[in-house]
Amino acid sequence: MERGRGNKVRFDPERIVMGGGATGANELITFCLADEGDAFLVPSPYYPAFDRDLGWRTKVQIIPVHCNSSTNFQITRPALETAYDQATRTGSTVKGLVIANPSNPLGTCLDRTTLESLVAFATEKRIHLVADEIYAATVFHPTTSTQFVSAADPARCDPDLIHIVYSLSKDMGLPGLRAGVVYSYNDAVVRCGRRMSSFGLVSSQTQHLLAAMLSDEDFVGRFLLESSRRLGERHGRFVTGLDRVGIRCLESCAGLFVWMDLRHLLKEASYEGELALWRVIVNEVKLNVSPGVSFHCVEPGWFRVCFANMDEGTMEVALQRIRAFIQGKAAAENNVVVVMKPPGKKRWQKDLRLSFKTVRRSEEGHVSSPHSPMPRSPLLWARN
């Protein structure tokens, strides 16, 4: 955790509580801090599984703090105050503010000023600040304005209100091992967390493997540097490829994805228009992207695209399909029929026909993104 944060902060191993991945860690800290019916503020757009992790079994409310492109989706104090006031006016007890830093889906890092503002807000309201920092070591091309600042770093705060969620799934590429961490400066939370962790233990075999791997400091150091380099290189090529066909992305510096702006391609500026475009991209263009509505984004037309989960050849195919899609869209607007064939020698699918005439729905009659929105709780299925 220290190396992933540039050795700028120190962590006490006695304050670490292990959990079943970041999912289990997020639920664990929620159980420790809140009761059924209490609320957490979460800046949007946010990771869709927060709805599951924080609320399914705890019965805690998730209240979005709406951010928009006019501020590059940065969290502002007025937006926080608005969400907090609306929650309290409706009788909700706000117990905390949950942030993902670096952000999923935005791929951005909170600057020190913004983070200190969030800490000050939590301190003034006497609510907890939970920072999900699982992308801490994925920062690429760090500069003064894009460097990662941990919630463990800001001064002038009440440490009892600060909690960090971490895992090795992203920084070390180990999602299947389910090794999550809650790090809290609050003694009562650490004690409660240790008791709760019995319901989401990390196996002894997994811990032994991880301890052996992390003890090799030379390997860990080289791995983090190489991972950051490769992410930056891939990000640059992908964003440049999109820019060449007139698609811009939110400027980002971390994570495994870009926040792609397709507002200019919407037939109507609404969630229905966004989902219609998403269906075309998935069903016709054959690309796996996630619509902004599934991240609770208030502006239709934004999409999250992963660029780090494919090899170089697949990325080139993806960019070529996007290029064909844009060309086909332009031709369709001029009433020209366009038929594009997949590039290369492999003919694994039929000719790619780009059209907005076909809108496909799932068998259930509703839309379900490949990543999100999250499915309904299995508890609901059981009752039904």
C-alpha positions in Angstrom: 0.0 0.0 0.0 2.9 2.4 0.7 4.7 1.6 -2.5 1.6 2.0 -4.5 1.3 5.5 -3.1 4.8 6.5 -3.8 6.0 5.9 -0.2 4.5 9.2 0.8 2.4 7.8 3.6 2.9 5.1 6.2 0.4 2.4 7.2 0.2 0.5 10.5 -0.3 -3.3 9.8 -2.3 -3.5 13.0 -5.0 -1.4 11.4 -5.5 -3.6 8.4 -8.6 -5.8 8.3 -8.7 -8.4 5.5 -11.9 -9.1 3.5 -13.1 -11.0 0.4 -11.9 -8.5 -2.2 -12.9 -4.9 -2.4 -16.5 -6.0 -2.7 -16.3 -7.7 0.7 -14.3 -4.8 2.2 -16.8 -2.2 1.0 -19.7 -4.2 2.6 -17.7 -4.7 5.7 -17.0 -1.0 6.3 -20.6 -0.2 5.6 -21.9 -2.7 8.2 -19.4 -1.1 10.7 -20.5 2.5 10.0 -24.2 2.5 9.3 -27.5 0.9 10.3 -30.4 -0.1 8.0 -32.0 3.0 6.4 -29.0 5.2 6.9 -27.5 6.9 3.8 -24.1 7.3 2.1 -23.3 10.1 -0.4 -21.5 8.8 -3.5 -20.4 11.2 -6.3 -21.6 10.2 -9.7 -20.8 8.9 -12.2 -19.8 6.0 -9.9 -18.9 2.3 -10.1 -22.3 0.6 -10.5 -21.5 -2.3 -8.1 -21.4 0.2 -5.2 -25.2 -0.2 -5.2 -24.7 -3.9 -4.5 -21.6 -3.7 -2.3 -22.9 -0.9 -0.1 -26.6 -1.6 -0.1 -27.8 -5.0 -0.9 -27.4 -6.7 2.5 -26.8 -3.7 4.7 -30.1 -2.0 3.5 -28.2 1.3 3.4 -29.3 4.0 0.9 -27.0 5.3 -1.8 -27.5 8.9 -2.6 -25.7 10.2 -5.8 -23.9 13.5 -5.6 -24.4 14.6 -9.2 -21.3 15.9 -11.1 -21.3 17.0 -14.7 -19.0 17.8 -17.6 -19.0 21.6 -17.0 -16.5 20.9 -14.2 -15.0 17.8 -15.9 -17.1 15.7 -13.4 -15.1 17.0 -10.5 -16.8 16.9 -7.1 -17.8 20.4 -5.9 -18.8 21.6 -2.5 -22.2 23.0 -3.8 -23.0 19.6 -5.2 -22.2 17.9 -1.9 -24.2 20.4 0.1 -27.2 20.0 -2.2 -27.2 16.2 -1.9 -26.7 16.3 1.9 -29.5 18.8 2.3 -31.9 16.9 0.2 -31.1 13.7 2.1 -31.6 15.3 5.5 -34.8 17.0 4.4 -36.3 13.6 3.5 -35.4 12.2 6.9 -32.3 10.3 5.9 -29.4 10.0 8.3 -26.2 10.6 6.3 -23.5 8.5 7.8 -20.7 8.9 5.2 -19.3 10.0 1.9 -17.9 7.2 -0.3 -15.4 8.2 -3.0 -13.4 6.1 -5.6 -9.9 7.7 -6.1 -8.7 7.2 -8.8 -12.2 7.2 -10.2 -14.0 4.3 -11.9 -15.4 5.1 -14.5 -13.6 8.5 -15.1 -10.0 7.4 -14.7 -9.2 10.7 -13.0 -7.5 11.4 -9.7 -8.7 13.9 -7.1 -6.3 16.8 -6.7 -5.1 17.7 -3.2 -7.4 20.8 -3.0 -10.5 18.8 -3.8 -9.6 15.9 -1.5 -8.9 18.3 1.4 -12.3 19.9 0.6 -14.0 16.5 0.9 -12.2 15.8 4.2 -13.3 19.2 5.5 -16.9 18.6 4.5 -16.9 15.2 6.3 -15.3 16.7 9.4 -17.9 19.6 9.5 -20.8 17.3 9.0 -19.4 14.6 11.4 -19.8 11.9 8.8 -17.3 9.3 7.7 -15.1 9.5 4.5 -14.6 6.1 2.9 -12.0 6.2 0.1 -11.9 3.2 -2.3 -8.3 3.4 -3.6 -8.0 0.1 -5.5 -6.6 1.9 -8.6 -3.9 3.8 -6.5 -0.9 2.3 -8.4 -2.4 2.5 -11.9 -1.6 6.2 -12.4 0.3 6.7 -15.7 2.3 9.8 -16.8 2.0 11.4 -13.3 2.4 15.1 -13.1 1.9 17.7 -10.4 -1.7 18.0 -11.4 -2.5 14.3 -12.0 -0.6 12.6 -9.2 -2.5 10.4 -6.8 -3.1 11.8 -3.3 -4.3 9.2 -0.8 -7.0 9.9 1.8 -4.3 8.9 4.3 -2.3 12.1 3.3 -4.4 15.2 4.1 -3.8 17.0 7.3 -6.2 18.8 9.6 -8.8 16.1 9.7 -10.3 13.9 12.4 -8.6 10.5 11.8 -11.6 8.6 13.3 -13.6 9.6 10.3 -11.1 8.4 7.6 -11.3 4.8 6.2 -9.6 3.3 3.1 -10.6 0.3 1.0 -8.0 -1.4 -1.0 -7.3 -4.7 -2.8 -4.6 -6.2 -5.1 -7.0 -6.9 -7.9 -6.1 -3.9 -10.1 -2.6 -2.7 -9.0 -1.2 -6.2 -9.1 -3.6 -7.8 -11.5 -5.0 -10.4 -9.0 -8.8 -10.0 -9.1 -9.6 -13.7 -8.7 -7.7 -14.1 -5.4 -10.3 -11.9 -3.6 -7.9 -10.2 -1.2 -9.4 -7.0 0.0 -8.4 -4.6 2.8 -10.2 -2.1 5.1 -7.7 0.3 6.7 -9.2 2.5 9.4 -7.8 5.0 11.8 -10.8 4.4 14.1 -10.0 1.8 16.8 -13.7 0.9 17.2 -14.1 0.3 13.5 -11.0 -1.9 13.4 -12.3 -4.0 16.3 -15.8 -4.3 14.7 -14.2 -5.0 11.3 -12.1 -7.9 12.7 -15.3 -9.5 14.0 -17.2 -8.9 10.8 -14.3 -10.3 8.7 -15.1 -13.8 9.9 -17.9 -13.8 7.3 -15.5 -13.0 4.4 -12.2 -14.5 5.2 -9.2 -14.7 2.8 -7.9 -18.2 2.8 -4.6 -19.0 4.5 -3.2 -20.4 1.3 -4.0 -17.2 -0.5 -2.5 -15.1 2.2 0.7 -17.3 2.2 1.0 -16.8 -1.6 0.5 -13.1 -1.4 3.0 -12.7 1.5 5.6 -14.5 -0.5 5.0 -12.4 -3.6 4.9 -9.1 -1.8 8.1 -9.9 0.1 10.0 -9.8 -3.2 10.3 -6.0 -3.2 12.4 -5.9 -6.3 9.7 -7.7 -8.3 6.9 -5.6 -6.9 8.8 -2.4 -7.7 9.5 -3.5 -11.3 5.9 -4.8 -11.8 4.3 -1.5 -10.7 6.6 0.6 -13.0 6.1 -1.7 -16.0 2.3 -1.8 -15.4 2.1 2.0 -15.2 4.2 2.3 -18.4 2.1 -0.1 -20.4 -1.2 1.5 -19.2 0.1 4.9 -20.3 1.2 3.6 -23.6 -2.0 1.8 -24.3 -4.1 4.7 -23.1 -2.3 7.1 -25.4 -2.8 4.9 -28.5 -6.4 4.3 -27.8 -7.3 7.9 -27.1 -5.4 9.0 -30.2 -7.2 6.5 -32.3 -10.6 7.8 -31.1 -9.5 11.4 -31.6 -8.7 10.7 -35.2 -12.4 9.9 -35.9 -13.7 12.9 -33.9 -14.4 11.1 -30.6 -13.0 12.8 -27.5 -12.6 11.4 -24.0 -12.4 13.0 -20.6 -8.7 13.6 -19.9 -7.6 10.9 -17.5 -4.5 9.7 -15.8 -5.3 6.3 -14.1 -7.3 3.1 -14.3 -8.1 0.7 -17.1 -10.7 2.6 -19.1 -11.7 5.9 -20.7 -14.8 8.0 -20.4 -15.9 8.4 -24.0 -18.1 11.3 -25.1 -20.6 10.2 -27.8 -23.2 13.0 -27.1 -22.8 14.2 -30.7 -24.0 10.8 -32.0 -27.3 10.7 -30.0 -30.5 11.0 -32.0 -32.0 12.6 -28.9 -30.3 13.9 -25.7 -32.0 11.5 -23.3 -31.3 8.2 -21.6 -33.5 6.5 -24.2 -31.3 8.0 -26.9 -28.2 6.8 -25.1 -29.5 3.2 -24.7 -30.6 3.2 -28.4 -27.0 4.1 -29.4 -25.6 1.6 -26.9 -27.7 -1.2 -28.5 -26.3 -0.4 -31.9 -22.7 -0.4 -30.6 -23.2 -3.8 -28.9 -25.4 -5.5 -31.4 -24.3 -4.1 -34.7 -20.7 -2.8 -34.2 -20.0 -5.7 -31.8 -18.1 -3.7 -29.2 -18.5 -4.1 -25.5 -19.0 -0.7 -23.8 -21.0 0.5 -20.8 -23.5 3.3 -21.1 -23.3 6.3 -18.7 -26.8 5.7 -17.3 -25.5 2.5 -15.6 -23.0 4.7 -13.7 -25.7 7.1 -12.6 -24.3 9.8 -14.9 -26.7 12.8 -15.3 -25.6 13.6 -18.8 -26.7 11.1 -21.6 -24.1 10.2 -24.1 -21.1 9.2 -22.1 -19.7 5.6 -22.2 -17.0 3.7 -20.3 -14.6 1.8 -22.5 -12.0 -0.6 -21.1 -8.7 -0.4 -23.0 -6.5 -2.6 -20.8 -8.3 -6.0 -21.0 -7.3 -6.9 -24.6 -4.2 -7.5 -26.6 -2.8 -5.1 -29.2 -4.5 -6.8 -32.2 -7.9 -6.7 -30.5 -7.5 -3.0 -29.7 -6.7 -2.3 -33.4 -9.8 -4.3 -34.5 -11.9 -2.2 -31.9 -10.5 1.0 -33.3 -11.2 -0.1 -36.9 -14.8 -1.0 -36.0 -15.3 2.4 -34.3 -13.9 4.1 -37.4 -16.2 2.1 -39.6 -19.1 3.0 -37.3 -18.4 6.7 -37.5 -18.1 6.6 -41.3 -21.3 4.6 -41.6 -23.1 7.0 -39.3 -22.0 10.0 -41.5 -23.1 8.1 -44.6 -26.5 7.2 -43.1 -27.2 10.8 -42.3 -26.7 11.4 -46.1 -29.0 8.5 -47.0 -26.0 6.4 -48.3 -26.0 2.6 -47.5 -22.7 1.5 -46.1 -21.5 -2.0 -45.8 -18.2 -2.5 -44.0 -16.2 -5.8 -43.9 -14.1 -6.7 -40.9 -10.4 -5.9 -41.5 -7.8 -8.6 -41.9 -7.9 -12.2 -43.1 -10.2 -13.5 -40.3 -13.9 -13.6 -41.4 -15.4 -14.4 -38.1 -18.6 -12.5 -38.6 -20.9 -11.3 -41.4 -20.6 -7.9 -43.1 -20.9 -5.2 -40.6 -24.0 -3.1 -41.5 -24.2 0.2 -39.7 -27.8 1.3 -39.2 -29.9 2.9 -36.5 -33.0 1.1 -37.9 -32.5 -2.1 -35.9 -33.0 -1.8 -32.1 -32.7 -5.1 -30.4 -33.9 -5.8 -26.9 -33.2 -8.7 -24.5 -35.6 -11.6 -24.2 -36.9 -10.0 -21.0 -37.9 -6.9 -22.9 -35.5 -4.6 -21.2 -31.9 -3.4 -21.7 -29.0 -4.9 -19.6 -25.5 -3.5 -20.1 -22.7 -6.1 -20.2 -21.2 -4.6 -17.0 -24.2 -2.8 -15.6 -26.8 -1.8 -14.4 -26.3 -4.3 -11.6 -28.8 -7.2 -11.6 -31.4 -7.3 -8.9 -30.4 -8.7 -5.6 -30.8 -12.5 -5.3 -32.8 -11.8 -2.1 -35.4 -10.3 -4.4 -35.4 -13.3 -6.7 -35.8 -15.6 -3.7 -38.9 -13.7 -2.5 -40.4 -13.6 -6.0 
